[in-house]
Amino acid sequence: MRVSLIIIFGLLLVVTGVSGCASWSAERKAPPLGAFVEIGGEKLHVLDAGPRDSAKPPVILIHGASVNLRDMKLALGDALAQDRRVIMIDRPGRGYSTRNGEGYRIDVQAQFIRAAAAELGVENPLVVGQSLGGAVALSYALQFQDEMNGLVLLAPVSHEWPGGVAWYNNVSSWPVLGVMLRRLFVPVYGQLTAKKSIEASFEPDPAPEGYYENSGLALLFRARDFKANAADLANLKEQIIEQQKQYGRLRLPVAVVTGTDDATVSPKIHSAQLEKDIVGAELTLLPDTGHALHHAETARIIAIINEISMRAQK
């Protein structure tokens, strides 16, 4: 019995040490970039950039799964902030934002993002969401479209898809194996395979040089962050099935943009169907472009954002 307890205690020390080192290293290399806004007892990490007196409507950028606000900053935020106000937010539970037990819900995430923007005095924003962030942006519009300037969806998850999600997203919530996964397996294996995962996400486009380091992707391999990301994905499909019934209610200016070679979020299942479901939605197909279209076609997407802004102001 005594030997067993020593072994168990030793394993706990190893697990805690590996997880703690991974978190420390990730946070040292990618510290918070913005300020923290407290909403409902939770703290949202928000980067507020660009001129506040711009004649152009402010933009809220909502990032996708596995990444944090740095991804949107690198792709669109820095460029957009040259001539308009841009709000970039770590979605609840991701990056440096906290969340409660309902925080995996896309409607709750949209509510928190809207509340944080309101706290900063942002009015009538144009909301841009990529991938899973597109699902959150759609929920934002379904709840608050009368307060918005427009909606731009980049390779959004919007409709029911065949199959499920990767096995580890479900295992993450298990009591014992989930803890071992998050605190021992992910911090080691995740970082070893991260760069190949980036290549797969960007294909057929090349990833920007230094993307892994500059995007702070290693923040995902912290136990808390991985748990939240896994819960987002594991619980997404059932929410999408309910949400997709409501898209016909949207009446604001909407642009949907997707890469024809996106192997992560099917253009046919999601974006093409959105064009049919939303009256007046404008679908743009980007040939020879993958899931990371906001990095590969930045100038084109910024032009579309400007077009939607002008259309909304007419």
C-alpha positions as CSV (number, residue, x, y, z in Angstrom):
1,M,0.0,0.0,0.0
2,R,2.8,2.4,1.0
3,V,4.7,1.7,-2.3
4,S,1.5,2.3,-4.3
5,L,0.9,5.6,-2.6
6,I,4.4,6.7,-3.3
7,I,4.1,5.7,-7.0
8,I,0.8,7.6,-7.3
9,F,2.2,10.6,-5.6
10,G,5.2,10.5,-7.9
11,L,3.0,10.3,-11.0
12,L,1.0,13.3,-9.7
13,L,4.2,15.3,-9.3
14,V,5.3,14.4,-12.8
15,V,1.9,15.4,-14.3
16,T,1.8,18.6,-12.4
17,G,5.3,19.5,-13.3
18,V,4.9,18.8,-17.0
19,S,1.6,20.8,-17.1
20,G,3.1,23.7,-15.1
21,C,6.2,23.9,-17.2
22,A,4.1,24.0,-20.4
23,S,1.9,26.8,-19.1
24,W,4.8,28.8,-17.8
25,S,6.7,28.6,-21.1
26,A,3.6,29.4,-23.3
27,E,2.6,32.4,-21.2
28,R,6.2,33.7,-21.0
29,K,6.5,33.6,-24.9
30,A,2.9,34.9,-25.5
31,P,1.8,37.2,-22.7
32,P,-1.5,39.1,-22.7
33,L,-1.6,41.9,-25.3
34,G,-4.5,43.9,-24.1
35,A,-6.6,44.7,-21.1
36,F,-9.1,42.8,-19.1
37,V,-12.8,43.6,-19.0
38,E,-14.9,42.1,-16.2
39,I,-18.3,40.8,-17.3
40,G,-20.6,38.8,-15.0
41,G,-17.7,37.8,-12.7
42,E,-15.5,36.6,-15.6
43,K,-12.6,38.4,-17.2
44,L,-12.3,38.8,-21.0
45,H,-8.9,39.6,-22.5
46,V,-9.5,42.4,-25.0
47,L,-7.2,44.2,-27.4
48,D,-8.7,47.6,-28.4
49,A,-6.8,49.0,-31.4
50,G,-7.1,51.7,-34.0
51,P,-8.5,55.3,-34.0
52,R,-11.8,55.7,-32.0
53,D,-12.8,58.7,-34.1
54,S,-12.8,56.9,-37.4
55,A,-15.8,57.5,-39.7
56,K,-15.7,53.7,-40.4
57,P,-17.7,51.4,-38.2
58,P,-15.7,49.6,-35.5
59,V,-15.0,45.9,-36.1
60,I,-15.1,43.0,-33.7
61,L,-12.9,40.1,-34.7
62,I,-13.9,36.6,-33.3
63,H,-11.2,33.9,-33.6
64,G,-11.8,30.2,-34.3
65,A,-11.0,27.0,-32.5
66,S,-7.5,26.2,-31.1
67,V,-6.2,29.8,-31.6
68,N,-6.6,33.0,-29.6
69,L,-6.9,36.7,-30.5
70,R,-3.4,36.9,-31.8
71,D,-4.5,34.9,-34.9
72,M,-7.0,37.5,-35.9
73,K,-4.5,40.3,-35.0
74,L,-1.9,38.9,-37.3
75,A,-4.3,38.2,-40.2
76,L,-6.6,41.2,-40.1
77,G,-6.4,43.3,-36.9
78,D,-3.2,45.2,-37.5
79,A,-4.3,46.1,-41.1
80,L,-7.8,47.1,-40.2
81,A,-6.6,49.2,-37.2
82,Q,-4.8,51.6,-39.6
83,D,-8.1,53.5,-40.2
84,R,-10.8,52.1,-37.9
85,R,-11.3,50.9,-34.4
86,V,-10.8,47.1,-34.0
87,I,-11.8,45.0,-31.0
88,M,-10.0,41.6,-30.7
89,I,-11.2,39.3,-27.9
90,D,-10.0,36.0,-26.6
91,R,-13.3,34.0,-26.7
92,P,-14.5,33.0,-23.1
93,G,-12.2,30.3,-21.8
94,R,-9.6,30.7,-24.5
95,G,-6.3,32.6,-24.4
96,Y,-6.4,34.7,-21.3
97,S,-10.2,35.0,-20.9
98,T,-12.1,33.1,-18.2
99,R,-15.6,31.6,-18.4
100,N,-18.3,29.9,-16.3
101,G,-19.8,26.5,-16.7
102,E,-22.0,27.6,-19.6
103,G,-19.2,29.3,-21.4
104,Y,-18.9,26.6,-24.0
105,R,-22.3,27.7,-25.5
106,I,-21.9,29.9,-28.6
107,D,-24.9,32.0,-27.5
108,V,-23.3,32.7,-24.2
109,Q,-19.9,33.5,-25.8
110,A,-21.7,36.0,-28.1
111,Q,-23.4,37.6,-25.1
112,F,-20.1,38.0,-23.3
113,I,-18.4,39.5,-26.4
114,R,-21.2,41.9,-26.9
115,A,-21.1,43.0,-23.2
116,A,-17.4,43.5,-23.3
117,A,-17.7,45.7,-26.5
118,A,-20.5,47.7,-24.9
119,E,-18.3,48.2,-21.8
120,L,-15.7,49.7,-24.0
121,G,-18.3,52.0,-25.6
122,V,-18.4,50.3,-29.0
123,E,-21.6,51.0,-30.9
124,N,-23.0,49.4,-34.1
125,P,-20.0,47.2,-34.8
126,L,-19.4,45.1,-37.9
127,V,-18.7,41.6,-36.5
128,V,-16.2,39.3,-38.2
129,G,-15.9,35.6,-37.3
130,Q,-13.7,32.8,-38.6
131,S,-14.4,29.1,-38.5
132,L,-15.9,28.3,-35.0
133,G,-15.8,32.1,-34.5
134,G,-18.2,32.3,-37.4
135,A,-20.7,30.2,-35.5
136,V,-20.3,32.6,-32.5
137,A,-20.7,35.6,-34.9
138,L,-23.9,34.1,-36.3
139,S,-25.3,33.7,-32.8
140,Y,-24.3,37.3,-32.1
141,A,-26.3,38.5,-35.1
142,L,-29.3,36.3,-34.2
143,Q,-29.4,37.9,-30.8
144,F,-28.3,41.5,-31.5
145,Q,-28.6,42.2,-35.3
146,D,-30.4,45.5,-34.6
147,E,-27.2,46.7,-32.9
148,M,-24.9,45.8,-35.7
149,N,-23.5,47.4,-38.8
150,G,-23.0,44.1,-40.6
151,L,-21.7,40.5,-40.5
152,V,-18.7,39.0,-42.2
153,L,-18.3,35.2,-42.0
154,L,-15.0,33.6,-42.9
155,A,-15.1,29.8,-43.5
156,P,-17.8,29.7,-40.8
157,V,-19.2,26.6,-39.1
158,S,-22.9,27.1,-39.7
159,H,-24.7,23.8,-40.5
160,E,-24.9,20.2,-39.4
161,W,-22.0,18.1,-40.7
162,P,-21.6,14.3,-41.0
163,G,-19.6,12.6,-38.3
164,G,-18.3,14.2,-35.1
165,V,-15.1,15.7,-33.8
166,A,-11.6,14.3,-33.0
167,W,-11.7,11.7,-30.2
168,Y,-9.6,13.7,-27.7
169,N,-12.2,16.5,-27.6
170,N,-14.6,14.1,-26.0
171,V,-12.0,12.3,-23.8
172,S,-10.9,15.7,-22.4
173,S,-14.1,15.8,-20.2
174,W,-13.6,12.4,-18.7
175,P,-12.7,12.4,-15.0
176,V,-9.3,10.6,-14.9
177,L,-8.2,10.0,-18.5
178,G,-9.2,13.6,-19.3
179,V,-6.9,15.0,-16.6
180,M,-4.0,12.8,-17.8
181,L,-4.7,13.8,-21.4
182,R,-4.7,17.6,-20.6
183,R,-1.9,17.6,-18.2
184,L,0.6,15.1,-19.5
185,F,-0.1,14.0,-23.1
186,V,-1.2,17.3,-24.6
187,P,1.7,19.5,-23.3
188,V,4.2,17.0,-24.7
189,Y,2.6,15.6,-27.9
190,G,0.7,18.7,-28.8
191,Q,3.8,20.8,-29.1
192,L,5.6,18.1,-31.1
193,T,2.9,18.0,-33.7
194,A,1.7,21.6,-33.7
195,K,3.7,22.8,-36.7
196,K,2.4,19.9,-38.9
197,S,-1.1,20.7,-37.7
198,I,-0.6,24.3,-38.8
199,E,0.6,23.2,-42.3
200,A,-2.6,21.1,-42.6
201,S,-4.8,24.0,-41.5
202,F,-3.2,26.4,-44.0
203,E,-3.0,24.0,-47.0
204,P,-2.8,24.7,-49.9
205,D,-1.5,28.0,-48.7
206,P,1.8,28.3,-46.8
207,A,1.7,29.4,-43.2
208,P,3.2,32.8,-42.5
209,E,6.8,32.6,-41.3
210,G,7.0,32.3,-37.5
211,Y,3.2,31.7,-37.2
212,Y,3.5,29.2,-34.4
213,E,5.5,31.6,-32.2
214,N,3.7,34.8,-33.2
215,S,0.2,33.4,-32.8
216,G,0.9,32.1,-29.3
217,L,-0.5,28.7,-30.3
218,A,1.3,27.1,-27.4
219,L,-1.3,28.7,-25.1
220,L,-3.7,25.9,-26.3
221,F,-1.5,23.3,-24.6
222,R,-2.2,24.6,-21.2
223,A,-4.7,22.3,-19.4
224,R,-7.4,24.9,-18.8
225,D,-7.2,26.2,-22.4
226,F,-7.3,22.8,-23.9
227,K,-10.2,21.8,-21.8
228,A,-12.2,24.8,-22.9
229,N,-11.3,24.3,-26.6
230,A,-12.3,20.7,-26.4
231,A,-15.6,21.5,-24.8
232,D,-16.3,24.1,-27.5
233,L,-15.8,21.5,-30.2
234,A,-17.5,18.6,-28.5
235,N,-20.6,20.6,-27.8
236,L,-20.8,22.5,-31.0
237,K,-22.8,20.2,-33.4
238,E,-25.9,20.1,-31.3
239,Q,-26.0,23.8,-31.0
240,I,-25.4,24.3,-34.7
241,I,-28.4,22.0,-35.5
242,E,-30.6,24.3,-33.4
243,Q,-29.1,27.5,-34.7
244,Q,-29.3,26.7,-38.4
245,K,-33.1,26.8,-38.2
246,Q,-33.0,30.5,-37.5
247,Y,-30.8,32.0,-40.2
248,G,-33.8,33.2,-42.2
249,R,-34.4,35.8,-39.5
250,L,-31.3,37.7,-40.4
251,R,-31.9,41.0,-42.3
252,L,-28.6,42.8,-41.9
253,P,-25.8,43.0,-44.5
254,V,-24.0,39.7,-44.6
255,A,-20.9,38.5,-46.5
256,V,-19.8,34.9,-46.5
257,V,-16.2,34.1,-47.7
258,T,-14.7,30.7,-48.1
259,G,-11.8,29.0,-49.8
260,T,-12.6,26.4,-52.4
261,D,-9.9,24.1,-51.1
262,D,-10.9,24.3,-47.4
263,A,-10.6,20.7,-46.1
264,T,-11.5,21.7,-42.5
265,V,-14.9,23.3,-42.9
266,S,-16.7,22.2,-46.0
267,P,-17.6,25.2,-48.3
268,K,-20.6,23.2,-49.7
269,I,-22.1,22.2,-46.4
270,H,-21.6,25.5,-44.6
271,S,-21.0,28.6,-46.7
272,A,-23.0,27.7,-49.8
273,Q,-26.0,26.8,-47.6
274,L,-25.7,30.0,-45.7
275,E,-26.1,32.0,-49.0
276,K,-29.4,30.2,-49.5
277,D,-30.6,30.6,-45.9
278,I,-29.9,34.4,-45.4
279,V,-31.7,36.8,-47.6
280,G,-29.2,39.0,-49.5
281,A,-26.1,37.2,-48.2
282,E,-23.2,37.6,-50.6
283,L,-21.0,34.6,-51.0
284,T,-17.4,34.9,-52.2
285,L,-15.4,31.8,-53.2
286,L,-11.7,32.1,-53.1
287,P,-10.1,29.6,-55.5
288,D,-7.0,27.6,-54.5
289,T,-7.4,28.8,-50.9
290,G,-7.7,26.8,-47.7
291,H,-9.2,27.2,-44.2
292,A,-6.8,30.0,-43.1
293,L,-8.2,32.3,-45.8
294,H,-7.9,35.4,-43.5
295,H,-4.1,35.0,-43.7
296,A,-3.9,34.0,-47.3
297,E,-6.3,36.6,-48.7
298,T,-6.1,39.5,-46.2
299,A,-6.4,42.3,-48.8
300,R,-9.5,40.7,-50.4
301,I,-11.2,40.2,-47.1
302,I,-10.5,43.7,-45.9
303,A,-12.0,44.9,-49.1
304,I,-15.1,42.8,-48.4
305,I,-15.3,44.2,-44.9
306,N,-15.2,47.7,-46.3
307,E,-17.9,46.9,-48.9
308,I,-20.3,45.6,-46.2
309,S,-19.6,48.7,-44.1
310,M,-20.5,50.9,-47.0
311,R,-23.6,48.8,-47.9
312,A,-24.8,49.1,-44.3
313,Q,-24.4,52.9,-44.2
314,K,-26.5,53.5,-47.3
